[in-house]
Amino acid sequence: MTTSDAGKDLMRQRIAQEIEDTTYAYYVYPHMAMVPDYFLRYWDLAEAVCDYFDVPFRKPTLTKPEELEALKVTIDKTDNNN
């Protein structure tokens, strides 16, 4: 699936905007006693870049409470076997 030139321009603008927003936050937020969340910002930038290059992107999701409990049980079983 090819993207038109106008679509690619929009994607480039999105990438540039993500970079500009992150740079702004880097310099301005600390003066307002705020800390930018770079973790989320870089995931958004990675997603924009992957869209531009037509590369699949799998953004991680938050772990559901039931998944966390299942992981705890698995870890406990492993620790008890040692």
VEXFIGU-833796 format. One line per field, with one value per residue (C-alpha): residue number from 1; residue in three letters; y, z, x negated. Coordinates in Angstrom, 2 decimals. Each point is the difference from the previous one (the first is absolute). Layout:
N
num: (NUM/...)
residu: (ALA/...)
v: (Y/...)
w: (Z/...)
u: (X/...)
# end
This chain:
82
num: (1/2/3/4/5/6/7/8/9/10/11/12/13/14/15/16/17/18/19/20/21/22/23/24/25/26/27/28/29/30/31/32/33/34/35/36/37/38/39/40/41/42/43/44/45/46/47/48/49/50/51/52/53/54/55/56/57/58/59/60/61/62/63/64/65/66/67/68/69/70/71/72/73/74/75/76/77/78/79/80/81/82)
residu: (MET/THR/THR/SER/ASP/ALA/GLY/LYS/ASP/LEU/MET/ARG/GLN/ARG/ILE/ALA/GLN/GLU/ILE/GLU/ASP/THR/THR/TYR/ALA/TYR/TYR/VAL/TYR/PRO/HIS/MET/ALA/MET/VAL/PRO/ASP/TYR/PHE/LEU/ARG/TYR/TRP/ASP/LEU/ALA/GLU/ALA/VAL/CYS/ASP/TYR/PHE/ASP/VAL/PRO/PHE/ARG/LYS/PRO/THR/LEU/THR/LYS/PRO/GLU/GLU/LEU/GLU/ALA/LEU/LYS/VAL/THR/ILE/ASP/LYS/THR/ASP/ASN/ASN/ASN)
v: (0.00/3.25/3.32/3.14/2.88/2.02/-2.87/-0.24/3.77/-0.32/-2.83/2.08/2.90/-2.32/-1.20/3.58/1.07/-2.86/1.04/3.67/-0.74/-2.14/2.66/2.67/-2.15/-0.66/3.69/1.49/-2.56/0.03/3.78/-0.65/-2.73/-2.68/-3.07/-1.16/-3.67/-0.98/-3.65/0.80/2.67/-2.37/-2.70/2.55/1.01/-3.64/-0.60/3.02/-1.15/-3.56/1.33/2.06/-2.98/-2.47/-2.11/-1.88/1.61/-1.79/2.53/-1.70/0.17/0.25/-3.29/-0.97/-0.86/-3.64/-0.32/1.39/-2.50/-2.88/1.19/0.17/-3.59/-1.14/1.81/-1.44/-3.55/0.55/1.39/-2.91/-2.59/1.30)
w: (0.00/-1.10/1.57/-2.06/0.12/2.03/2.48/0.32/0.56/2.84/1.52/-0.23/1.66/2.80/0.58/0.01/2.40/2.40/0.01/0.44/2.88/1.76/-0.42/1.32/3.00/0.68/0.28/1.39/2.32/2.68/0.40/0.78/2.54/-2.42/-1.34/-3.56/-0.38/-2.53/0.10/-1.54/-2.30/-1.54/-0.55/-1.87/-2.07/-0.73/-1.10/-2.35/-1.53/-0.48/-1.71/-2.35/-0.98/-0.11/2.76/2.40/3.43/3.17/2.79/3.39/2.04/3.72/1.82/1.20/3.71/-0.76/-2.21/2.81/2.49/-2.40/-0.37/3.78/0.34/-2.68/1.70/3.41/-1.43/-1.54/3.25/2.06/-2.29/0.73)
u: (0.00/-1.59/0.66/0.48/-2.46/2.52/0.29/-3.79/-0.16/2.50/-2.05/-3.19/1.81/1.15/-3.58/-1.30/2.76/-0.81/-3.67/0.86/2.40/-2.60/-2.69/2.36/0.88/-3.69/-0.81/3.22/1.63/-2.73/0.46/3.67/-0.87/1.20/-1.75/0.73/0.81/-2.64/1.01/3.40/-1.41/-2.55/2.61/2.12/-3.02/-0.85/3.58/-0.11/-3.30/1.28/3.12/-2.17/-2.18/2.93/-1.55/2.29/0.09/1.01/0.42/-0.02/3.15/0.47/0.17/3.46/0.32/0.85/-3.10/-2.14/1.43/-0.65/-3.58/-0.42/1.21/-2.44/-2.88/0.93/0.03/-3.41/-1.45/1.37/-1.62/-3.51)
# end
